[in-house]
Amino acid sequence: MFFTKGHGTSNDFVILPDPDGELDLTPALVAALCDRRRGIGGDGVLRVVRSAKHPAGAGHAAEAEWFMDYWNSDGSIAEMCGNGVRVFARYLIANDLATPGPAGLPVATRAGVMTAVVEGETIRVRMSTPRTYAGSTATIGALTIPGLAVDCGNPHLVCGLHDGVQLAGLDLTTAPLVDKALFSSGVNVEFVEAAEDLPGVDKHVRMRVHERGSGETMSCGTGALAVGAVALREAGLTSGSVAVDVLGGRLVITCDESGAWWLAGPAVLVASGETDLVALS
Ligand SMILES: N[C@@H](CCC[C@H](N)C(=O)O)C(=O)O
């Protein structure tokens, strides 16, 4: 089957064209495609399917022709992927499957319709409004770090580092321990430290993330949105911009004067080819 490989700030995806929703995509196939030694390798899979042809997209078919069927590398399904939407939009445009209108390019997801605006190498996406709803903690070894739960369509826990704890020193090779009752469907956990002032933005932070279903990744767009929302809230700002440096580059989160939330960053397609599904399995 044909595939394309792409990434947004090194959050990488295997993109599978399946316009009519005919592919029998299973957790095992997704995990095999994402395997970095035996497969193509990726943090997740983006299946490109017409909204009308997917049960989770059909309700959005009038607003968005295309549905991003997102899967994590372990074969689990997630509601939303911010970097994924940016890469998905790049793929649709590069393959003449869609042309952005004056308001951008709508992409249906399990968390609703997101609109992508192309600005050269950067793709900016209008995201759903992040909702901060509880305090909680994440534990790594002997270290317990307080944080805030933020719903970005998918679940996040944003933990700010203090008291000399360094972002670079955290061991994220295994999942941080979290409150399983609060996060009954799992959670993406972001760790954040302040960074030096940067012109053009109100706040500048660095983040690492342990993603539900993918482990530590180089970047997470919805994670950056959650981090940006917490940073603006802590600064007492109701609008503004936050630069979020991830291991794979920089994302910028903006809440504009109208209250709309945006995620901006690069989105790149790097390879296309054909994979042998029999050899993969
Ligand atoms: N990397 C993504 C988020 C992907 C889904 C996440 N792992 C989950 O299970 O919620 C992003 O860029 O937002």
PDBQT file of the ligand as one rigid body, heavy atoms in Angstrom, charges set to zero:
ROOT
HETATM    1  N1  LIG A 301       1.373  14.337  19.083  1.00  0.00    +0.000 N 
HETATM    2  C1  LIG A 301       0.025  14.741  19.000  1.00  0.00    +0.000 C 
HETATM    3  C2  LIG A 301      -0.929  14.098  19.984  1.00  0.00    +0.000 C 
HETATM    4  C3  LIG A 301      -1.211  12.661  19.599  1.00  0.00    +0.000 C 
HETATM    5  C4  LIG A 301      -2.282  11.978  20.428  1.00  0.00    +0.000 C 
HETATM    6  C5  LIG A 301      -1.866  11.714  21.848  1.00  0.00    +0.000 C 
HETATM    7  N2  LIG A 301      -0.761  10.817  21.958  1.00  0.00    +0.000 N 
HETATM    8  C6  LIG A 301      -3.082  11.148  22.610  1.00  0.00    +0.000 C 
HETATM    9  O1  LIG A 301      -3.184   9.921  22.790  1.00  0.00    +0.000 OA
HETATM   10  O2  LIG A 301      -3.936  11.942  23.003  1.00  0.00    +0.000 OA
HETATM   11  C7  LIG A 301      -0.149  16.238  18.853  1.00  0.00    +0.000 C 
HETATM   12  O3  LIG A 301       0.661  16.823  18.128  1.00  0.00    +0.000 OA
HETATM   13  O4  LIG A 301      -1.112  16.805  19.359  1.00  0.00    +0.000 OA
ENDROOT
TORSDOF 0
